[in-house]
Amino acid sequence: MINPLIVIGILLIVIGTSIWVFFDAKSIGIKKSGEKAQTGKVQTDMGPAGGAICCLLLWIFAFPLYLCMRPGYKREFQPGSISAPPLPVLVAAGSHSDDFDQQLRRLAKLKEDGIISADEFAQKKKALLGL
């Protein structure tokens, strides 16, 4: 017969590590990328809640997988760990409005991706607008 204390201990470990996965993934900034599932490839495109739920349901597989994938997640989702792409070139007076729109969208994407801060975005936007 299985000792009830062992079962309770195992459940506490599973629940505790699942909660840790949720908060750790949230602190790293993991978010769903929308990547389509591919045949023969383990699908790990999920947010913090998905990771925690997987750990609760499939702990023996999902928790070690998360620990193995964690360094890659940190490189991918933490802005300070990747090199920033070059900032857009400012629009010269008399340039086409399409160029201006494209540069403003590119600048907004850099901010959205966390590559530049909100303050840097505001400064570059002012410079782009000529203010």
N, C-alpha and C positions, 0 to 999 in steps of 0.2 A: 504494500500500500504506500502511496506517495504521501509524504509529510506535507500537511497544509502550509506550514511555514515556508517550505521551499517554493511552493506554488505562489504564495503571496510575494516572496522575495523576487522571483522571476518576473511576476507582473509589475512590481514596482520598478524593476530595472528597465523593462520594456517601456513603461509609461514615462519614466524619468528621462530616458535617452530620447524618446520621441519628442518630449517637450523641449529638451536641449536642442534637437535638430531644428525645431521651429524657430526658436529664438536666435540660434547661431546663423541660420540661413537668412533670417530677417536682418541681423546685424551686418552680414556680408553684403546684403542688398540683392540677393537672388530674386530674379523675377522671370516669369514665363516669357520665352522669346517667340513663341508661335511656330517653332520649327516643326515641320511635318514628320510624322513617324516613318521610319524606314524599316523595311523587312530585314530581319537578322540583326538589328541593332537595338540595344537596350535604350528605351525612351526615358530620359532623365530630365526632360523639359517641363519643370513644374516649379511652382513657387514654394514658399516656406510651409504653407498649410498642406500642400500635396506631399511634401517630403515627410512631414510629421505623420500624416495619415498612412503613408506607405510603411513607415517605421512601426506604427501600431499594428498594422495588418500583416506585414511580412518582415518582421524585425530581423530575423536571421539572415535575410538577403539584403534588405534595404539599408539597414544601419551601416554594415561594412561598406556597401557601395557608396553611401554618402561620405563616409570617412575617406575613401579612396578618391572620390571626385572633388572633395573640398578644396584642395590646393588649386585646381583648375577653376573652380568657382571664384575663389579669391582673386585670381589673376583676371578673370573675365569681368567681374562685377564691381571691383573696387577701383575707383577712378585713379588713385595715386599709383597703382601698380602697373598701369599701361602707359605707353608713350602717347602723348597727345598728337593728333594729326595737325598739320599746319593750319593756322587760323586763316579765314578767308581774306583775300585782298580787298582793300576798301575800294568802293566805287568812285571813279573819277567823275568830275562834273561833266554832264552831257552824255554819260553812258546810258545804255538801254535800260529800261525799267525791269526787263526780264533778268538782267544780271543782278540788279539790286535785290529783286525778290529772291533769287537763288541764293545770294550771299546771306540774306537775312534768315532764310530757312536753314541754311547750313549752320549758321551761328546758333539758332534756336535748337537744332539737333545736338550740337556740342553741349549745350546747357542741359538738355533733356537726358543725354547719356552720362552726365556727371563729369565730363571732361573739363569743363570750365564752370566756375562758380557763378552764382546769380550776380554778384558784384562785377565780375569780369564780363559777363554777358551785357550788363547795363552799360559799362564803359565802352565796349566794342560797338554796341548798338548806337550809342550817342555819336561815336566817331563815324560810324557808317551813315548816320543821318546828317552828319556835318554840324552837330550842335556843340 
